Amino acid sequence: MNAHEYGRLSRRRLLQAASLGVLAGTRAAYAQEFPTRPVKLIVPQPPGGAADRLARIFVQALEARWKQSVVVENKPGGGVVIGTLATARAAPDGHTFALLGSSLSINAAQRKDLPYDTARDLGPIARIGYFTIVLVAPADFGASNVRELIAMARKNPGALSFASNGIGTSAQLAGEMLNHMAGIQLQHVPYNGAAKMYTDMIGKQIPLGFSVASSAESFIRSGQLKVLGVTSKERSPLYPQWPAISETLPGFEAVNWAGFAAPAGVPRAVTARLADDILAVLATADVAKAMADMGIEVRPQGPDEFQAFIQSEMRRFSEITKPLNKPST
């Protein structure tokens, strides 16, 4: 390469570097100004449910920080696929994002018909915490803990069943993980919501159920149901009196997480601004108390950690659900 060519290449590289610097500066400035108009928060669940109530807690606090309106748009249906697809197809400028949960990674592990690619089309922003899930049974059920339940199930393969609030939920996955790790055969009975499940458990029509703790708490306090274990890796700080299933089955963890994600392609500086503001809201006393009242354990993660967590959940759930996805013969 002669001196003239080298000089021309150097000038080109300088111009490219300058352009990149201007672009980075523009993105940083945009992040400082964000949001520049009203923001949409998609909730792929119906109004009035736990996810909707959680979203509105953050909406109120983010509006105060941003001095912009944040509008909740409920898009239920399809096992959260409708709302997730709407998020993936939104403009990648940070003004549309979504409150998502464990069904995101469960769907990715179980379903081959998704109209989006979970890893490619969504950009994680921040995880905020877990809903505590409990394994409950009627008060007079013959096992008082997970060790006794496993022994009972091994003596009577296929004779016991567990309820959940639906196929593809974190509650179902908790039961399938128990089967997988303990080598037992509890039969899954899906319900359309938790109310009928509790009625049938108290009426001795079904012996076991996985449920969000805050939903089951009144039945537990009244003595109609008892807790055999929680599904988090360790005892929940919200309910330290209940043992973790992992104390009997090391490594057991099946959590119903909650977090925020946006369409893929949102500038990194804007994603960082969203994450910083969401985690700052999460750290306030009022929001922490509201989450505790809902039975949500605060477990924050930023964008990179959250992305790695979702990918690890997808891999783990894929292993657990392989037997469920095999065609019957």
N, C-alpha and C positions, 0 to 999 in steps of 0.2 A: 504494500500500500504506500503510495507516494504522499508527500507532505500536503498536496492539494486535497487528495481524497480524504486523508486523515482529518484535515481541518474541516472539510464539509461534514464528515461523520460526527465530529465533536460538536459542531454547531447544531446538527440535528438532535443529538442527545441532549444538549443544553435546552433546546426548544421543547423537547419531550418532557424533560425534568421540570421546566418552568410550567408547562401545561398541567402536569400532574400536581405541581404545587398549588397552582391556581384552583384546580378542581378540589384538592383536599381542603384548601382554605374556604372555598364556596360551601362544601359539605359541612365543614365545622361551623361556619356562620349560619347555615340553614338550621343545624341542630340547635344553635343558641336561640334562634327565633322560633323554633317549633313549639307548639303548633301554630300555623298561620291561619287556620280556619277551624270550624267545628270538627270534632273527632267522632268516629263511629266505633263502638265496641260491640262486636258480634258475640252473642251468647247462643250456642247451638242447643239450648234447652228451653223449655217453655217458661213463660213468666210465672213468678211466685215460688219456683223451686229453689233448692239450695244454691245452685250455680248463679241463678238470677239475683238472689239476695246478696251473694258475695260480690258479684259484679257491681251492684249499685253502691256498696260500701266504698269501692275504689273510685267509682265515678264521681261521687261527691267530693272526695279528697283531691282527685286529679283536676277537677274543674277549679277548685280553689287555687291550686298551684299554677295552672296554665292560663287562667282567666279566659278560658274558652269553654263552650258547652261540649259535653261528652254524651252522646246519645246511645243508649242501649238498643240494639236491634236483635230481638229474639228470632232465631231461625232453627226451630227444632225439627227433628225428623231424620229418618235414615240412620239411626244410631249415631247421631251427631255429624253424619257425613254432609248433610245439606249446609249446615253452618260452616263446617270446615272448608268445603269447596268454595263457598262465598268468600271466605277469607283468602284462600289461595289465589282467587281470581281478581282480588281487589288491586287497585293501583299501589305499587310498592313505594309509597312516600311517607308511611308512618301514620297517616290519618285514618287508617282502618286497621284495627287489630282485634284479637279475639281472646276470650277466656276459655281455655281448653282444659281437658283433664285426661285421666288414664285411658279413656276410650280411644284417644288419638293413637296411642301405641298399641293398644289391644286390636283395633281395627287393622292397623298395618301388619300385625302378626297373623291375623286370622283370615283376612279377606283379600281375595285376588281381584275383586271387581271395583276397587276404589277409583273414582274419577280424577284422582290427583295422586301425586307421589309424595308421601309424607316427608321424606328426607330432602327432596329436591324443591318442592313447591312452598314450603313453610319455613319461616325464620323464627326460631325461639327467641323470646325476649327475656323472660324471668319466670322462674318457678317461685311460688309463694308459700306452699305448704301442702300438708296431707290432711284429708279427712280420716279420722281414726275409724278403722273397720274392726268389728268384733265378731267372734264366733259365739253365738248364743244358743241355748237350749232351754226347754221347759224346766222349771225349778226342780222337778222330781226325776229328771233324766238320769239314767243309770251311771253316767260318767260325770265326774266333777272337774276334770281337767283333760288336757289334750292327750297326755300319756294313757289315761284310762280309755279315752275315746278310741285311740289307735288300737289298743288291745281288743276292745269290743268289736271294732270293724274287722279286724283280722280273723276273729273267731266266726264272724258272720259275713263273709264276702258278698257285697251287693245288696245286703239287707237294709242298710241305713241310707238315708237320703239327706241332702242339704238344699235349702232354699236360697235363692238370690233374687235381686230385683230385676233380673232379666239376662238374656243371653248377651255375651260380649261385654259385660260389666266387670268392674274390678272385684265385685263380690263373687261372681262366678269364677273368675281367675284365681281368687284366694282358695276356693274349694278344690279346683283342679290342681293347684299347686300342692295342697295338702295331700291329695291322692298321689300325686307324682313323687313327692318327697318321702311319704310314709309308706308307700306301697300298699295302699288300701283302695277300696272301690265304693266310695260314696256316690250315690246317684244324684245328678243335678235336677232340681225342679225349679224352673224359672217362674217368677211372678211378675205381673205388671204393676210394679210399685210395692211398697213395704207393708201397707196397712193390712191387706188380706194375708200376707205372710205371717204377721204377728198373730192374727186371729187363729190361723191354722196351727201355729206352733203351740199357743196357749191351749187350744182344743185338742192337742195330742195327735193331730193329723199328719204332722211332719216333725221330725225330732231335732233338726239342726238348721241354723240359718246364719248367713253372713250378712251384716248390715252396718251402716254408718252408726257409730256409737250414739250420737246426739239424737238420732231417730228412735233408737231402742231404749234410751235411758229411762224413760218413765216406766216402762215395763220391768226393767231391771230393778229400779228403786222400789217398785211395788211388790217385788218378790215373785212375779209371775215368770220371769225369765232369769237365767243365770249366765254369767260369762265364763266360757272355757279358755278364751285367750284373745289377744289382739294381734293383728296381722303385721304390724310394723316391726322393724328389725329389733327394736328395743321397746321396753315399756313406754307407754305414752306419758309425757309429763302432765297431760290433762287428766289422765286416769291411772295413776301409778299403782293403784290397788289391784289392777288386773294384770296377770302374767302375759308375756309375749309368747306366741307359739314358737318362736325361735329358741326359747329356753328348753324346749323339748326337741325341736328340729332345727339345729344350728344352720343359719343361712336363710331361713324362711323369711320372706318379705313380700307382701302383696299390698301395695298402698294405692289409695285413690288420690292421686296428686292433683293439684290445681296450679295453672300457670298461664302466662300470656304469650301469644305468638302473633306474628304478622305475615303478610305475604313474603316470599323470598325476594331478595333484591332491594330491600330497604337499605339505604346508605348506612354504613356501620356507625357513623357518628349519630345518626338519628336513633338507631337501635339502642346505642349506649345511653342516649338521653332518655328514651322511654324506660329502659331498665333502671337507670338511676332514680327517676321519679317514682316508679312503681315501688322500688325497694325502700325509698325514703318514706313513702306513705305506709308501707308495711311496718316500718320501725316506730310509727307513732303509737302512743298508748291507747288511743281510742280504737284504732283499727285492730291492734293486737287483741284487745278485749272482745271486740265484736267477733273476731275469728275464733277465739277461745270459746265464746258462747255458742258458736256453731259447731264446736267439736273439731276445729281445724288446728293442727299443730303447725306452727310457723317453721318452715324450713326453706330459707331463701337461697336462690341460685341466680347468677347472672347469665348472660346469653351463651357463653361457651360451655360452662358447666351444665347448663340446662340442656343444651343440644346433645352433649355427651350422655347425659342421663336418659334422654328420650331414646337415643340409639341403643343404649344398653338394655332398656326396658323392652324394646322391640325384639332384640335378640333373645332375651330371656323368655318372653311370652311365646316366641316362635317355637322354642324347645318344648314348652309346657303344652302348647295346643296342637303339636304334631299329631298325637293320637286322635284328637277330636276332629281333625281335618281329613283323616283317611276315609275314603269311600267305603261304605258298608258292603259286605260280601254276602 
